[in-house]
Amino acid sequence: MAGRRSLTPLEERMLLSVVRELSPRDRTLVTAQWFTGFRISEILSLTIGSVLRSGEIVSKIGIAPRNMKGGYGRTRWIPVLPELHRALESYIGWLRRRLELAPDMPLFISREGDAAENLRPLSRESARRIIHAAFTAAAIENDGRLGTHTLRKTWARKVYKNSGNDLMILKAALNHSDVSVTQKYLEADEDDVMAAIQKCDFTRKPRVPRTALAPVGKPLTAAA
């Protein structure tokens, strides 16, 4: 979403310490978007069967085209990284103690219903409040550009960096049809900008290693 920003590495560390202390559902909600880069609507479309197969947490999560923006293309698969795996294990265990799970049940449920027949999927507005509350608890400055899409943009920034700044890899990871949309996800990090500018000073002489200097009091002698 235009206007939203990604989190800085420091803000990510601040958020992680908070998210790990949230309720199993809220922890998994935030972690799922943060570590998959899915849109919040895609996260909320997940079912128990999306993350649990034969009683075990899956190794990758797929979003079917019907649940994607635009509703076209192929199923988008993202691996379940260890942080998300731990969150899912905790949450599924919490759900099992309260409900009889079925593959078609929504993964994220509202607390308004306790019995299986009264289950209601978590609304987008409730998900937004949970994520914003996590940002606030982590003391992340709200400059008006924080939102659910912040987590998707944060994931995109890391994929781009870890791919060696390969724009086409990022385009595929985000499931974009146009690379111009992908470019809008990228923001220049201030520290990276400053470091690049520092390297522009071609007048700076490289330091001579101390081992290359002649010992004090012992002038270099010419070869015979």
N, C-alpha and C positions, 0 to 999 in steps of 0.2 A: 504494500500500500504506500502510495506516494506520501512523503512527509515523515514517515516513521524512520527512526534511526536504529542502528545496531548498538549493542552494549560493548563497552571497552573490555579488555582482558581483566582489568581490576574490578569492574562492575560485575563481570561474570563470577569472579571468585567470591565477591560479596553476596551475590544472589545464591550461589551454590550452598553456602553455609546456612542460609535461611530455608531454602527449598527442602533440604534434607530433614528439617525439623517439622515440616508441614504434615497434615493428615495424609494417610496413604493415597487417597483419591487426589487431593490437590497437588501433592508432590508428583504423582504420576502425570497429571495433566500438564503441569509446567515442564517437567522433564521431557515428556513425549514431544512437545512442539520444539523445544530447545534442541533436542538431540536427533530430530528427524527432518526439521525444516518444513514440515507439512503446514498448510494453512490451518487456521483454527477450525474452519468448517470441516476440513478433512479429518482432523483429530477427533472431532465430535461425531463423525460418522463411523468410527471404529466400534466393533462389537467384541464380545468375549472371544468369538472364533477368530478374530483378526490377530489376537496375540497369544492364544492358547490352543495347542494341538496335542492330542493324546496326553493331556495333563501336564504338558511342559510349555514353558515360554518359547515362542518361535524365535528363530535366528534372524528373520527379517519380516518387516511389516509391509503390506501392499495396500495401496489405495486404488480402488477400481475406478475406471473412467467416469462412471455415473456419479461418483462422489467428488470429482475434481471440478475445478473452475473450468467452464466451457463444456464439460462432459464428453470430451473426446480423447483420442490417443490410446495408449496402452496402460496397463496397470503399472503404477510407479512403486518400485520396491526400494526400501531403505533398510540397511542392516540395524539390528538392535544392539547398540553399544552397551558396554558393561554398566554404565550409570543408569541407563534406562532399564536394563534387565533387572537390576536390583530393585528399582522402584516398582516395576511390574510384579515381581515376585511378592513383594510386601503387600501390594494392593490386592492382587488375586487371592492371597492368603486371607486378607481382611474380608474380602467379599465372600469367600467360601465359608467363613465362620458365621455368616449372616443369611446367606441365600443359597439356593440350589442353582448353580450356574448352567446356562444354556448357550450354545454358540451364537444364537441370534440376538442375545441380550445386548443392549448398549453397554459399552465399556464404562463410560462415565455417566453415572446416574445422579439424579437429584436426591437430596436427603428428605424431600417431602414425602416420599413413599418408602415404606419399610417392607411390606409384603411383596412377593414377586409379582402378584397381579396388579399392584399399584405402582410399579416402577415407572419412573419418568426419566427420559434422557436429560442430561444437563443442558441447559439453554446456552446459547452463545453469549448472552448478556451475563449470565452467572460465571461463565468461563472467563470473560473479560474482567470481571470484578476480582476473581481469584488471582489472575495474573498481575493485575495492578496492585493488589494487596501485597503480593510477594515483592514487587519492585519497591513499594513503600517500606516494607519491613527490612529490606536490604539497604535502605537509605540511599537508593539510586535517585539522583536528582531528576525530577520531572520537569523537563524543559518544554513540555507540550508535544513532544515527539515520541513518547513512549506508548506502546500499545501491544496487542497480541502479535502484530506483524514484526515487532521488534525482535522476537525470538527467531522468527524465520530469517530475518536479515542478518542476525548474529550468526546463525548457522551458515548462511551463504558466504559471509565474510571468511569464515574458517575454511570452508571447502575451497574457496578461491585461493587462499594463501597456501593451503596444504597441497593443492594441485600444481603449484608453481605458477600461479596467476594465469591459469588456463581458462579463458572465458567460455570456450565451448564445453568444457567439462562442467563448469558451473551451470551453463544453460541447460544441459541435460539433467543435472542433479535437481534443478528447480522445476523441470518439466515445462520450460518456456518454449513457445513456438517461434519467438523472435528474439534475437540476441540483443536488440535495442532495449527490450524490457529488462533483460538480465543486467545490463550496464547500470540501470537505475538503482540496482541493489547495492552497488559498490560505492563506498565513501572513502575518501583519503584520510588515513589516520594521521593526526597531527604530529605524533612522534616520528612516523615514517617520513613525513614531509620535511621536518626539521633535519633529520639525518641525511636526506637526499641533498638538501641545500648545503649542509656542511661539507659534503663531498665535492661541491663545485669549486672550492678554493684550491686551484691548481698551483698557487704560489707556496703553499705549505710544503716544507721539505720533510721527507720521511726521517724519522729518528734513526740514528746510527746505533746499532746494538752495542752495548758496552764492551762486549767481548771483542769487538772489532777495533776498539781504541787501544793505542799504545799505552803500556803501563807508565804511571807517573814517574818521572825521573829517569826513564830509560828511553831515550830518543830512538826512533827507528833508524836502522843502519842500512846503507845501500848494499845491494848484493855485490859480491866480489867479482 
